[in-house]
Amino acid sequence: MSNGRHPHFLSPQLWYDSLPEALAEAQRSGRFVLAQLGRQSCGGCRALVEKTVAKEEIHEYLDQHYVCLAQDLDHLAPDVQALLAPLGDLQRTPYCLYLSADGRVVHHSSGGRPPAVFLTELIEGVTRAARLT
């Protein structure tokens, strides 16, 4: 893990930058993984991380249910690229992958969205991942 900060944006959330480390922590803690993929120049990515994730109910839900991973779309690690391959081309950033603790993509979303929609997606990710366990 890096210093726990998002690589581009200010955030109250603890962020991993390594998929294996995020998965290990998810398995250890009984949580799932949220992988946020974006670019520093993306306004939607900034809004997701600095505004939406910072909302108390979302920050608390993430802390309870997810280990957060952040990677730059222009410098993706090969293991994260492999997760994206079956999903096709990315059309809009930010892109979020919702992973089970064993690394399976259970849900994904792209583009900016309001906090209520993002929270619904987080809940959907937990629901789908829990079905796999």
C-alpha positions as CSV (number, residue, x, y, z in Angstrom):
1,M,0.0,0.0,0.0
2,S,1.2,3.5,-0.6
3,N,0.8,6.1,2.1
4,G,-3.0,5.4,2.2
5,R,-3.9,8.5,0.2
6,H,-5.6,8.6,-3.1
7,P,-3.0,9.0,-5.8
8,H,-4.6,12.1,-7.2
9,F,-7.2,13.6,-4.9
10,L,-7.8,14.5,-1.3
11,S,-10.0,12.0,0.4
12,P,-10.9,10.9,3.9
13,Q,-10.8,7.2,2.7
14,L,-7.8,4.9,3.1
15,W,-6.8,3.9,-0.5
16,Y,-4.6,1.0,-1.6
17,D,-2.7,1.1,-4.8
18,S,-2.0,-2.6,-5.2
19,L,-4.7,-5.1,-6.1
20,P,-3.0,-8.0,-4.2
21,E,-2.7,-5.9,-1.1
22,A,-6.3,-4.7,-1.3
23,L,-7.5,-8.3,-1.8
24,A,-5.4,-9.6,1.1
25,E,-6.9,-6.9,3.4
26,A,-10.5,-7.7,2.1
27,Q,-10.0,-11.4,2.9
28,R,-8.5,-10.6,6.3
29,S,-11.2,-8.2,7.3
30,G,-14.2,-9.9,5.6
31,R,-14.9,-7.0,3.3
32,F,-15.0,-6.5,-0.5
33,V,-13.0,-4.3,-2.8
34,L,-14.0,-1.1,-4.6
35,A,-11.5,-0.3,-7.3
36,Q,-11.8,3.4,-8.5
37,L,-10.1,3.9,-11.8
38,G,-9.7,7.4,-13.2
39,R,-7.4,10.2,-14.2
40,Q,-6.1,13.2,-12.4
41,S,-7.5,15.5,-15.1
42,C,-11.0,14.1,-14.8
43,G,-13.5,16.4,-13.1
44,G,-15.9,13.5,-12.5
45,C,-13.1,11.5,-10.9
46,R,-12.3,14.4,-8.6
47,A,-16.0,14.8,-7.7
48,L,-16.4,11.1,-6.9
49,V,-13.4,11.0,-4.6
50,E,-13.5,14.4,-3.0
51,K,-17.2,15.0,-2.7
52,T,-19.2,11.8,-2.9
53,V,-16.8,9.6,-1.0
54,A,-16.4,12.3,1.6
55,K,-20.1,12.2,2.4
56,E,-20.5,10.7,5.9
57,E,-22.9,8.0,5.0
58,I,-20.8,6.9,2.0
59,H,-17.5,7.1,3.9
60,E,-19.0,5.0,6.7
61,Y,-20.4,2.4,4.3
62,L,-17.1,2.1,2.5
63,D,-15.2,1.7,5.8
64,Q,-17.6,-1.0,6.9
65,H,-17.9,-3.0,3.7
66,Y,-15.0,-2.2,1.3
67,V,-11.3,-2.0,1.0
68,C,-10.7,0.8,-1.5
69,L,-8.2,0.6,-4.4
70,A,-7.3,3.5,-6.6
71,Q,-5.4,3.4,-9.9
72,D,-4.7,5.8,-12.7
73,L,-6.3,4.6,-16.0
74,D,-3.1,5.6,-17.9
75,H,-0.9,3.5,-15.6
76,L,-3.0,0.5,-14.7
77,A,-1.2,-2.5,-13.1
78,P,-1.4,-5.6,-15.3
79,D,-3.6,-7.4,-12.8
80,V,-6.2,-4.6,-12.9
81,Q,-6.0,-4.5,-16.7
82,A,-6.9,-8.2,-16.7
83,L,-10.1,-7.4,-14.7
84,L,-11.1,-4.8,-17.2
85,A,-10.5,-6.9,-20.3
86,P,-13.8,-8.8,-20.3
87,L,-15.8,-5.6,-19.7
88,G,-14.9,-3.9,-23.0
89,D,-13.8,-0.4,-23.7
90,L,-14.3,2.2,-21.0
91,Q,-16.5,5.0,-22.2
92,R,-16.7,7.4,-19.2
93,T,-14.6,8.1,-16.2
94,P,-14.6,7.5,-13.3
95,Y,-14.8,3.7,-13.6
96,C,-15.6,1.6,-10.5
97,L,-15.2,-2.1,-10.2
98,Y,-16.9,-3.9,-7.3
99,L,-14.9,-7.1,-6.4
100,S,-15.5,-10.0,-4.2
101,A,-12.7,-10.7,-1.7
102,D,-11.3,-13.4,-4.1
103,G,-11.0,-10.8,-6.9
104,R,-14.0,-11.5,-9.0
105,V,-15.8,-8.5,-10.6
106,V,-19.4,-8.6,-9.3
107,H,-20.5,-5.2,-10.5
108,H,-19.1,-2.2,-12.4
109,S,-20.1,1.3,-13.3
110,S,-18.8,4.3,-15.1
111,G,-19.3,8.0,-15.3
112,G,-20.1,10.6,-12.7
113,R,-23.2,10.0,-10.5
114,P,-24.9,11.6,-7.6
115,P,-24.1,10.3,-4.1
116,A,-27.4,8.5,-3.7
117,V,-26.8,6.6,-6.9
118,F,-23.2,5.7,-5.8
119,L,-24.4,4.5,-2.5
120,T,-27.0,2.3,-4.2
121,E,-24.2,0.9,-6.4
122,L,-22.1,0.2,-3.3
123,I,-25.0,-1.7,-1.8
124,E,-25.5,-3.7,-5.0
125,G,-21.8,-4.6,-5.1
126,V,-22.0,-6.0,-1.5
127,T,-25.2,-7.9,-2.3
128,R,-23.7,-9.5,-5.4
129,A,-20.4,-10.3,-3.8
130,A,-22.1,-11.8,-0.7
131,R,-24.0,-14.2,-3.0
132,L,-20.6,-15.6,-4.1
133,T,-19.5,-16.5,-0.6
